[in-house]
Amino acid sequence: MKKIILIILIFASVFANSCNRKLFTIHIKNPVKFSDVLSDVSNECNLNIIIKDNKALNILNSDINFVNVENVTLKDLLDTLFDVKNLFYKIDGNKLYISYYKTKTFKLDFVPNSITGVSNVDTTDNSVKTDYNFNFWQNLQNNLVNILSNIDKDYKKPVIDKNAGLITITANKIQMDKIKKYLNKLSNRLHKEVLIDVKIYSVELSKSHQTGIDWSKLNISLTDSSVPMNHFAKETFGKESIFNTATFNLSGFLNFLAQNGNVNSISNPKIVTLNNQKALIRIGDTIYYKYADEITTDSNGNPTASYEINSTFVGVVLDITPQISDDEVIILSISPRISSFKDPNQLTDSKRDMPPDTKDNSLISVVRMKDNQTLVLGGLITDDSNIKVNGVPVLKEIPLIKYLFSSKEEISSKKELVFVITPHIIDLNTEKTLKDYGYKKLPTLEDLNVK
């Protein structure tokens, strides 16, 4: 057998003093025991073979059918042979360790706890909420088990330390390679960040625009001319449009909104979130109220009530979840919601012994955008009612007699909310300034006329 192996295995030595400096050529055309091939290699390089598990021993006693390599290093040769047989190896000094299983620990930086929260409008209990639950580590464990079991039903369960962000895998070579590729890709996707620039405007509609903004007449003034929206909008559908940054002019857009009524800027937040993680923007008021939670009666029949304090949010909630693809395309899941009082008197009621009645408007939209493109989202119209107190100054504020010198007037108006959303993918490998992400220079004290 030794003679046969020597015919198949030919060593070409460049420097005889070290196997690390030798080149090897091997031609196997007929089935040969894998252990015989390794025995010749170990004899040539003075290596002692140590087999660490029974599965590795069984594979070593199997045949290797065909190998054809020329002028390769010892490392390249062993990599080829052990890849064919799905085995791990390690050289430590003059010892060659061979195993079917290998244990490796991976580090993955992520939030250690599951994420739960509320963000939607639920009119059944007059609160602004939607329950969502995202347990990252449990989902990850399930995915790792699926990868391992799909390759080999006889798999070792992964061990995950959530607080330290450590994942310990015991697997064969094919399983380990798949797990490594998956975790590397997962880490790259998880650590992508998006800065979302949001501008929220409220348009108090004029009498001629009570049905809402006429988006078909949108023209945005550029430097030299006024260009119809359809000439440069990437997509146009209903009250939702996507614009390239080079063609979107905010001043021209605000001028268009002003043609439909009085324009007020509600908020201009900029929020950074990780890929596939929810960003939540809330603008409004939290109204607290109390209600009788339990009523008990003493021996004399006198009732005693215990009260519970609760709250209701009234205002604007914007729920955004970005998803970044491998080709840097952003898919935004957007859900704006607006709530307001049905009765404006409830806001001034100091008693507040029951939840206020609210009106709610919401929509859900999923759009596909490129980095730095701008999304315009409109169409949420609310009917607002406010109480205006008219009367003689000072006298209308005096208790008891104020009713003789004042009157209340209910003022109704229609308002449409408009959202201008621009996502920016944060590239940690490229140096960028805050200006690149939409931030402007802060005014100096001289600009503000502060002395």
N, C-alpha and C positions, 0 to 999 in steps of 0.2 A: 504493500500500500504506500509505503514511504517513497518507493521508486516512481509510482504513478503520480503522486502529488508533485514530485519534483519536475515531472514532465509538464504538468499543467501550470505550475507556479514558478515563475522565473523572476528572480530579483536582480535588478541592475543597480549596483551600488556606486554612488558618486563619491561619498566619503565613508570609509569603512568604520570609522570610530564612533558613529552615532546613527541610530535608526531614524532619528528626526531629520537627518541630513541625507537620507537615502531616497531613491525613487524606486517604486515597485511597479511591476507589470504582471498581470495575472490573466490567464485565459482558461476558462472552464466551459467546456462544451458538452460534457457528459455529467450526469449526477454524481456528486461527491459529498461525503459527509461534511457538514459545516464544521464540526469539531476538528476534522483532519486539516482543513484549510487554516483554521485558527492555530492549530498546533504547530504548523510550519512557520506561520508568522511569528508566534511567540518564541520559537526556538531561534529564529533569525535575529530577534531583537532582545533575547534573554528576558522574556516576560513570564511571570507566573500568573496563570489564569485562576481567578476565584469566581465561582458561580454562586449567586446570592439567593436564588429561589428555584423551585422545581420546574416551573414553567419555562424558565430560561434553559434549564438542563434538557428538557424535552426538545426544545427547538434546536439546541446545539447538536442533538443526535439525529436531526432530520437532514435531508439532502439539500444541497444547493445546486440548482440545475444549470444556470448559465450566468457567467460573469466575464466581461471583456473590458479591462482597463489597462492603460499603458502609461508608464512614467508619471506616477502619482505619488504623493507623499504618504507617509504612514497614516496620518490623520484622514486624508481623503480616501485611502483604501479602506480603513476601518469604518468610516462614515458610510461608504457604499455597501459594505458587507452587512453591517448591522441595520441599515435602513431596509435592505432586502428582507431581513428576518424580523423586523419590528422589535429590535432589542436595544436597550441602553448599554453604554459602556463608559468606563472611566479609567484612565491610566494614572496611577499614583506611584511614582518611583518606578520600580520594576514589577509592579502588580497591575494586572488587567482585570478590573471588576466588571462582571457581566450580570445584568438583571432584566427581568421582564417588566417589573414595576419600578416606578421612580416617584418620589415624593418631592413636590416643589411648592413653595409659598409665593404667591403673587400679592403685590400691594396695589390697592385700588382706593384712591382718595374720593370719598363721597360723604354726603350727610349721613350720619350713623343711624338716624331714626326714621321711622315711617312718617309720611307726610299726610296729614288730614286737615281739612279746613272747610270753610263755607264761603260761597261767593255769589250764589244766584238769588233770584227773586222767588220766594215761595209765598203765594198769597194766602195759603191756608192758615198760616199763623202770623201773617203780617210782618214777616222778617225777610231780609235780603240774604238768601243763602242757597247754596247747593252743596250737598255733602260730597266730598271726594276723598278717596283713600288710595294712597300709593305707597306700597311697602317695597322699596327698591331691593333690599337684601333678600327677601323671600322670593321675589320674582327672579333675582339673579340665581339663587340656589336651584330653583326649578329649571331654569334654562341650562345650567351646568349639568344637572342630572340627566336632562334630555340628550345633551351632546354625548355624555359618557355612555348612556344606555343604548343609544342608536348605533354606536360602534361596537360595543361588547356588553351583552346583558349581564355578564359577571363583572360589575364595576364597584369601585370603592366610593362611598358617599363623601362628597366634598365637605370640608370643615371651614366655616366662615366665622371670623371674629369681627362683628359689626363695629364695635367701638374702635378697634385698631385698624380696621379696613384691610384685614389680612384674609386671603383665601388660600387654603391648603388643599392641594390636589394630589391624590395618589392614583396613577394611571399608567397604562402602557404607552408606547411611543406614539402611536397614531392618535390616541386619545389626548395625550399631552400636547401634541402639535396643534390639534383642533382647538383645545382650550386656550392655548397661548394666543392663537390668531384671534379668537373671539374676544378675549379680554383686552388685547391691544386695540382692536377696533372699537370695542365698547368704551375704553378709556378715552380714545381720541374724540369720539362723538359726545361723550358726557361732558368733557371739559371745554367744548365749544361754548362761547358766550355771545349773547346778543344784547346790544343796547337798543332799547325801543324808545324812540322819540315820539311822544303823543301830544297833540294839541287839540284841546276840546273847546269848541265855540258854541255859544247859544245865540240863535237868531230869533229875535222877537218879531214874528211875521207881521208885515203890514196888512192893511185891510184888503189889498188886492192880491195877497198871496196867502190867504187863510188855509188853502189846501196843501201848503208846503212849498218848498223851494222848487222852482222849475229848472231841473238839472239839464234839460235839453238845450238851454240857452247859455250854458256855461262857456265863457270865453275868458281865457287867462292872458292878460297883457304881458308880452315878453318885451325885450329891450327895444325892438324895432317895430313890432306889429302885434295885432291881436289875433291869436290863433285859436280856431275852434277846438274844443276838447278832443273830438274824434280824430284830429290830425296827428296827435302825438300821444294819446292815451294808449298804454299797452293793452288794456282791456277795459271795456265799458259795458256795464250791465246794471240797469236800474239805477239805484242811487249809490252805486259803488264803482269806483274807478281806480286804476293803478297808473301812476305816472312815473316816467323817468326823472331822476333828479335834475338833469340838465334842462328839462322843459317845464318843470313845475315852478311857478312863481307865486310865492305866498302872498305878496302884496296884491297881485292881480286877482288871486283867489278871494282875498278878503273884500276887495272892491266888488266882486260879483255877489258875495253874500250880502253886502250892504245894500244892493239893489233890491233885496227881498225883505229887508227890515233892519232893525237895530242889531248890531253885532256886539256881543260881549265875550271876552276870553274868560273861560271858567278856570282852566288850569293848563299848565304846560309841563307835565312831569317827564322825566327821563329815568328809565328804570333798566337795570341790568339783570338778566336772568340766564341760567344755564339752558343748554339745549334740552327740549322736551319738559321744561319745568314751568309751572304756572307763575305768571306775573299778575298781580292784582292791584288795581288803582281804585281808591274810593274817595269821593268828594261829596260831602254833605254833612248832615247832622245826625247825631245819635240821641234819640228821645227816650228818656227814662220814665217809667211808670211803675206803680205798685198795684198789686191786686191781693185780695184775701185768699191766702193759700189754705188756711185751715181755721175753722171756727169751733171753739170749745165752749161748753156751758158749765158753770160751777153749780154747786148744790142748791143755790138760791135761784137758779134759772137765768143768771146773767151771762150773756154771750161775750166771749173774748175772741178777737180775730188776730191771727198772726199773718203778717204781710210778706210777700215775696217781691223783690225788686227785679225788674226785667227791662230790656231796652229794645228799641226798634231803630234801624238805620234808614234814613230817608235821604235820597240824593242820587248820585250817579256812581255806578259800579262798572268798571271795565276789566274784563277777564281776558287775558291774552296768553296763549301758549305757543311758542315758536318751535318749529322742528326744522333743523338744518340738514339738507341732504349732502351726499358726498361731493356733488358738483356745485355746492354753495348756493343752492336754491332754497328759499325759506318758505315753509308752509305755515301760515298763521291761522290759528283757531281763535276767533274773536267773538266775544259775547258781551256787548254793552247792555246795561239795564238801568232804567230810570224809575224811581219811585217818588211819589209826592202825596201830600195830604189831600184827601177828598174834601175835608172841611178845614179851611185855613184857621178857624177859631181854635182848633185843637192845639195849635202850636203855642198859643198864648194862655191856654188853660193850665193854671198852676196845680189843679187838683190831680189830674192824670191818674185815675184809678182804674183804667182799662186801656188795652192796646188801641192806638189810633187807627182809623180807617185810612188805607193808602190806595193809590192808583199806581199800577205798574205797567211799564212798557219794556219789551226786550226783543232782541233778535240775536241770531247765531249765524256767523259767516265763516267759511273756510276759504282762504285765498292762497294762491301760489305767486310768490314774488321773488325778484332778485335783490341782492344786497343793495341798499341805498335807494331803492324805489319807494315811492310814496303812495299810500292808499288813502283815498277819501271815502268816508263812510257816512251816510246821512239817512234821513227818513224817519227818525224817532221824534214824533210830535207829541207835545203835552199841552193840556189845557191848564193854565195856572190861574189861581184866584188869590188875590191879596186884599187885605183890609186896610184902607187908608183912612186915617182919622183927620178930619177937617175941623177947624174951630179957632177960637180966639187964643192967641198965644198966652201962655202962663195959666189963664183961667181954665183952659181945657185939661189941665193937669191936676187941678185941685179936687180932692175927693168930695163926694156928695154933690157939689155944684157943677162938676165938670160936664154933667149930662145936659145942663142948660146952655152951655157955651160950645158944644161940640156935636159932631155928627160923624157917622161911619159910612164909608162908601166901599163897596166890593168892586174891585177892578179885575176883569178877566182878560186874559191874553193867550195867544197860541205861540209856542216856542218850538223850534226844531233844533235838535242837537246835531252837530257835525263833528266828526272825528277825523283828524289828519294824522296818519300813523306812518312813521318811517323807521324800519329796522336797519341796524348797522351790525354786521358780523364783526366781532372783535378778534383781530388776528394778533395773537401774542408774539408771533415771530416777526412782525413788522412794526417799526416805530411810527406811531401816530400821535398827534396832539388832540386835545379835547375839541379843537375847532373842526377836526376831521369827523367828529361824531356829532356835530350840530351845536356845540356850545359856542357862545359868543363871548367876546371880551367884556369883563365886568367894567361898569363905568367908574371913573375916578371920582374923587371928592370934588375936583374942579367941574367935572361934567354935571355933578348933582348940585353945584353951587353951594357946597358945604364949606364953611370957613372954620 
